[in-house]
Amino acid sequence: MKLLETYQTFYFVGIGGIGMSALARYFNASGKKVLGYDKTNTKLTQQLMNEGIDIVFEDLIDERITSLHHEDTLVIYTPAIKVLGILDHFNQNNFTVLKRAKVLGLITEHTNCIAVAGTHGKTTTSTLISHLCKEADLSFSCFLGGISENFKSNFLYNGSEYSVVEADEYDRSFLNLSPDWAVVTSTDADHLDIYGDKSHIEEGFRQFAALVPEDKKLFVRKGIEIGRDHHTYAVNEKADYYSDNLRMDYDKIYFDFHTPTETIKDFVWEVPGIHNVENATVALAILHKLGVDFETLKKAIANFKGIKRRYTKHIYKSGKIYIDDYAHHPTEINAVVDSIKTFYPEKKLVVVFQPHLFSRTRDFADGFAESLSKSDELVLLDIYPARELQENFEGITSDWLLEKVTLNKKEVSNLSDAFEKIKEKDFDILLTVGAGNIDTLYDPIHNWLSNN
């Protein structure tokens, strides 16, 4: 296969995806011609266009496509897109067409690649590792699955000795990577449309872990069976690397960090949740193994601002609190709601949730119902279909899911009516949560609460 450097043009099919957009930014920053297609115009696609990337939102074979030549154009696609005329055109006309993960693997194969995998926690962990690398002024680049609040992007180039990548388990994409270092945060059942059952997704993570050449460069959350030697990490229980003595002072969380040989007291940051201290623990472990001193790491942890839509929190003059989060699996929703209930046990919580995918809603309906029933009131939005069609999932609707929720105060809404319904609610804390286009509610809600 030709080297990536020999291509002058890169066409992205599904360019608006968070992982795809990071790659598009990489090639755009490298001076290549970058263009692409996506189904929906979003904030992220607008930002890409502002950066000089040409994007279309209709599945048409126009002059911009017919003028491309297969000799100098590489087509990159996301496996989430199954049927598309543009993709058919490239396949039928001898273009080289590669998955995103394959291209990411080619970019990072000549770096010390730090790959973070897991059904939950990989975005926060990879973003935090990248932030720590930046604060330690290491030579690195990163390709993230979320928008870093520190970088204001999902891509950063600060050199090429190391690379930090989010290793996506969907469609077994992470098996295309060549990690020198790796983290496995969790192996909960998800993407059952791909894996079939939990045992197969666990096997997928074991295959990913087997790609790491050295045992001492593989870090796995304690309790996960990964099939080979590795470092363990945990919170509130002993492991090779672990954190404990968690306490909260106002909005700051303090914790102590333990290596196999020493204890470093009083790390402090503002990212809530025990699960996030767990993510911090493995990030600190890796940076410690890379030789970064703990004074630098303490300062870096303290100024970590988090990731957009990962427990993004605002407190208003009225006393109301608004939290926005990307959680789209029952385990993730539990982590967010449990953190809110821990820190604000007396406050009334209204949750607005948008289910993501008919298959995930079907496969985890009872789990969703249990986690959503922890709120005081629920507005359940219509299911965001993404790559799926309602006709293939007869009876799987938000009304069907709502019946399983045990709350008295609950209702289904479409997205366009949701904001007006929210304004009528009585709440102390509002949580919007989901991975579809529920993020379009963020600005209206934030502006409304800021002005009232």
C-alpha positions, -999 to 999 in steps of 0.1 A, spaced: 0 0 0 12 35 -8 26 56 21 1 81 35 26 109 27 22 102 -10 -15 111 -10 -24 148 -16 -62 146 -10 -81 129 18 -119 123 15 -137 115 47 -170 96 46 -187 105 79 -163 134 86 -185 148 114 -178 119 137 -156 127 167 -129 103 157 -130 110 120 -128 148 126 -96 144 146 -80 126 116 -93 153 92 -78 179 114 -45 161 113 -43 159 75 -56 195 72 -28 207 96 -3 188 75 -12 209 44 -32 182 26 -65 189 8 -93 176 30 -130 172 21 -158 150 31 -195 141 36 -217 138 66 -254 134 70 -259 162 95 -245 197 99 -234 202 135 -212 225 156 -183 202 149 -188 202 111 -191 240 112 -158 242 130 -142 220 105 -155 242 76 -142 273 95 -108 256 95 -109 253 57 -123 218 52 -150 214 24 -180 193 36 -212 183 19 -244 170 35 -261 153 5 -253 119 -9 -246 132 -44 -218 125 -69 -210 161 -78 -180 177 -95 -160 178 -63 -161 140 -63 -157 133 -100 -127 156 -102 -108 134 -77 -82 109 -89 -77 75 -73 -39 78 -77 -36 107 -52 -68 105 -31 -72 83 0 -108 77 11 -114 72 48 -146 59 61 -163 50 94 -179 16 96 -210 32 111 -220 41 75 -234 10 58 -250 23 26 -240 55 7 -238 63 -30 -206 83 -25 -189 53 -9 -201 31 -37 -186 55 -62 -151 53 -46 -152 16 -43 -163 12 -80 -136 35 -93 -105 19 -78 -99 44 -50 -81 31 -19 -107 30 8 -96 25 44 -113 24 78 -105 52 102 -88 29 127 -65 15 100 -54 50 90 -49 60 126 -27 29 131 -6 39 101 -1 74 114 9 63 148 30 32 140 63 51 141 55 67 174 53 53 209 15 48 207 -5 49 240 -39 34 232 -68 37 256 -97 12 252 -128 4 272 -166 5 269 -166 34 294 -139 59 305 -117 58 274 -124 94 263 -117 109 297 -86 88 303 -71 95 268 -78 132 271 -63 133 306 -32 114 295 -29 139 266 -33 169 290 -6 155 313 17 150 283 12 186 272 18 199 307 50 178 310 60 192 275 64 157 260 67 153 223 33 139 214 2 141 193 -33 130 203 -65 118 185 -94 120 210 -130 109 211 -141 141 228 -134 179 228 -108 187 254 -117 218 274 -80 226 277 -72 222 240 -106 232 226 -101 204 201 -100 166 197 -66 168 181 -33 183 191 2 181 176 31 187 200 57 164 184 59 128 173 77 108 199 44 96 215 9 94 203 -23 91 224 -53 75 208 -87 65 218 -91 28 208 -126 22 196 -141 -13 201 -170 -7 177 -166 -31 147 -134 -43 163 -117 -12 150 -91 -12 178 -75 -43 164 -61 -22 135 -38 -3 160 -3 -11 170 -1 1 206 32 2 225 13 11 257 -24 4 264 -51 9 289 -83 -12 293 -108 7 315 -138 -16 312 -153 -45 292 -190 -42 299 -214 -55 274 -221 -30 245 -223 -30 207 -241 -63 209 -251 -57 172 -214 -64 165 -203 -88 192 -235 -108 199 -229 -112 236 -207 -102 265 -182 -131 261 -174 -120 226 -167 -84 235 -145 -96 264 -126 -117 238 -122 -86 216 -106 -67 244 -82 -97 251 -72 -96 214 -66 -59 217 -45 -64 249 -24 -90 231 -12 -64 206 9 -47 234 45 -60 232 54 -56 269 35 -67 299 47 -37 319 32 -13 294 -4 -28 297 -26 -13 324 -60 -29 332 -86 -20 358 -84 -45 386 -110 -72 382 -109 -75 344 -95 -108 331 -74 -99 301 -55 -131 295 -19 -120 301 3 -103 327 -3 -66 332 -3 -37 357 -36 -33 376 -52 -1 388 -81 7 411 -98 32 435 -103 24 472 -87 -10 469 -51 -21 466 -37 -27 432 -3 -21 415 -14 15 412 -44 28 432 -60 59 447 -78 62 480 -86 87 508 -110 105 485 -127 135 501 -145 166 488 -140 202 498 -166 224 480 -162 214 443 -127 200 447 -119 164 451 -87 153 470 -71 119 468 -39 100 475 -21 81 448 -1 49 454 26 33 432 42 -1 440 69 17 460 55 51 473 25 72 483 19 107 470 -7 126 491 -32 153 482 -38 153 445 -66 177 438 -89 184 409 -124 195 401 -137 165 380 -164 148 401 -171 111 404 -152 81 418 -150 67 382 -131 98 372 -106 93 400 -101 58 386 -94 74 352 -69 98 368 -52 69 386 -42 51 354 -32 83 336 -9 92 365 5 56 365 15 59 328 30 94 331 49 82 361 63 53 341 73 78 314 94 95 339 74 126 347 78 139 382 49 141 407 52 179 412 45 184 375 17 159 376 0 175 406 0 209 389 -13 193 357 -41 174 374 -52 206 392 -57 225 359 -74 198 339 -107 213 328 -123 181 315 -140 172 282 -170 188 266 -202 168 274 -185 148 301 -201 161 333 -200 197 319 -215 217 349 -228 252 354 -240 268 386 -262 299 381 -270 330 402 -304 315 408 -288 285 425 -299 261 398 -273 237 384 -271 224 348 -251 193 339 -246 180 304 -231 146 297 -225 122 268 -235 90 288 -254 66 266 -251 33 284 -268 24 317 -234 20 335 -225 55 324 -258 70 334 -255 54 368 -221 69 373 -234 104 365 -266 102 384 -249 86 414 -223 113 415 -251 140 415 -270 122 442 -238 119 463 -229 155 461 -264 170 461 -286 145 480 -314 170 488 -317 186 454 -345 178 429 -330 163 397 -348 164 364 -332 142 337 -336 147 299 -323 116 281 -320 108 245 -315 70 238 -289 63 212 -296 34 187 -327 11 187 -304 -19 192 -288 -5 223 -322 6 237 -335 -29 232 -305 -47 245 -302 -26 277 -338 -15 283 -341 -28 319 -307 -12 327 -318 21 313 -351 20 331 -333 13 364 -308 41 360 -333 66 348 -357 58 377 -331 73 401 -341 108 389 -370 128 404 -385 135 370 -378 123 335 -382 137 300 -374 109 276 -366 120 240 -373 99 209 -346 74 201 -317 88 180 -313 62 152 -278 70 140 -270 42 115 -302 22 122 -338 22 108 -369 21 130 -385 -4 105 -359 -30 116 -368 -26 153 -405 -29 155 -419 -19 188 -386 -4 202 -396 31 209 -392 56 237 -428 50 247 -420 13 252 -389 22 273 -409 47 294 -433 21 305 -404 3 323 -394 34 342 -408 34 377 -411 72 382 -445 89 386 -433 121 368 -422 110 333 -430 118 297 -418 113 262 -410 143 240 -395 149 206 -364 170 205 -380 201 190 -405 204 219 -380 196 246 -367 230 254 -402 245 260 -411 215 283 -378 220 302 -387 256 309 -419 245 326 -401 221 350 -394 228 387 -359 216 394 -327 223 414 -305 203 390 -311 197 353 -292 168 336 -292 165 298 -277 132 288 -272 111 256 -249 107 226 -272 118 197 -281 154 188 -294 162 223 -264 186 224 -284 211 204 -303 218 236 -271 229 254 -269 265 242 -306 274 246 -307 259 281 -274 275 292 -285 310 278 -320 306 295 -306 297 329 -279 324 326 -305 351 321 -330 340 348 
